[in-house]
Amino acid sequence: MRSTFWTGRLRCRGLLVRGTLLAVALTAWAFSVVATSMPAGAATQMITPGVMWTDTAGNRLQAHGAGVFTVGSTYYLVGEDKSAGSTFTAVACYSSTDLAHWTRQTNALSRQSGGDLAAGRIVERPKVLYNSATGKYVMWMHIDNTSYSDRRAGVATSTTPCGPYTYLGSSSPLGHQSRDLGLFRDDDGTAYLMHDDPAGYLRIDRLSADYTTAQSRVAAFPEIESPAIAKVGGRYFLLGSHLTGWGTNDNVYASALSLSGPWSGFTDVAVAGTRTYDSQTSFLLPVTGSAGTNYVYLGDRWNAGDLNSSLPVWLPITLTSSGTAALSWYPSWGIDTATGLITLPTSRLVGVQSGRCLDLTGAPRTNGATTQISDCNGDTSQTVAPTTASELRVYGDKCLQARDQGTTAGTAVEVWDCTGGDNQKWMLANDGTIVGVPSRLCLDVNGQATANGTQVQLWTCNGGANQKWNRN
């Protein structure tokens, strides 16, 4: 995450003087992601926003700007140890088999007496790939000084997951300055570096066979930072953040069938105005088990005034082979690494303005039954189950959808057999709004009415209480 100010076209990073008002705002926003105290042997582990995440020794998890990689059934987490604040303490390394309980291992990188890893230097966003040809784990990271004018990419290697790693030095990849970065390895073993070039671009560069140097440019985009890539069904997804200092913003995504493009335009990955639920992209994690693969978004909620208290935001993310990405907010959700299954909370949707439940009209199990508000009565027609496909299911096999794939204000919302269509995809925000993915319109009670039987529809999002829904 970069702190920016403008003098003509000049951007500088890392000045914590941006902080007082921003720190207050971040504190006011504060929620986080943590593992509950469920026993480590339990299959489904709960990830719950709102409190600090600790490791198995009870210490604060030091994994800011994190990356994750797997060795067999073990997940390894590397991230910035912010004990010293903004300057380098260590690259911490943790291990887990369930993604909820993390044990701190040997520091992957520790302070050195001088050079890039000395006290007072900046080391950010470590990411690791394993190179099967060389038998080495390769780490890339952003290297800088406190004025953020060095703008280099560092490389280190190890023969074991947590190392300690041998630092090889830093460079300007292909002659370009480098700030926020990420790594991606494709199915054929080719590795890529994504990094923010302050000349005004986000670059994707192909790495050498040993993953330690950049070899050629693959693609370039208008400048965004904090890049992360995942591949789903032959389609690539690139997530990134706008440049707003340590403050959060509406992160965006693009997709393509080839890393070299053509790429789609960038679109908000979460509900607009939520600032990606007050987080910034760090990593996209595939979780593969006996029942398939789901994806987890790893983000950071930066606290400019106290970077050590910045909190992780981990949420399920929908990534489809058709090119749709959608990120919803859940106050609690479960993950089973053995099966790869994610468990999401079932609830009623209760209108904030009316106090009445989202309900179905007429014969509610019939395709085309429209939605309305009605007194909450415990009927199964008022119970909605979100899925990792961004569906909102009723009765288990019916989905809420925009009628006739409509994307205009006033489109009716009805139930239909679940088809996987984009008109059946929804994003649930932490402020109570529910947004149709293709339309970017809000689930709205018509005319701000509160009476039983009032139609529920899509409408332009305006922040009204008739567009806010409690999940209970």
Summary of the structure (lengths in Angstrom):
residues: 472
radius of gyration: 22.6
end to end distance: 34.8
largest distance: 74.1
contacts: 1660
relative contact order: 0.11
helix: 9%
strand: 45%
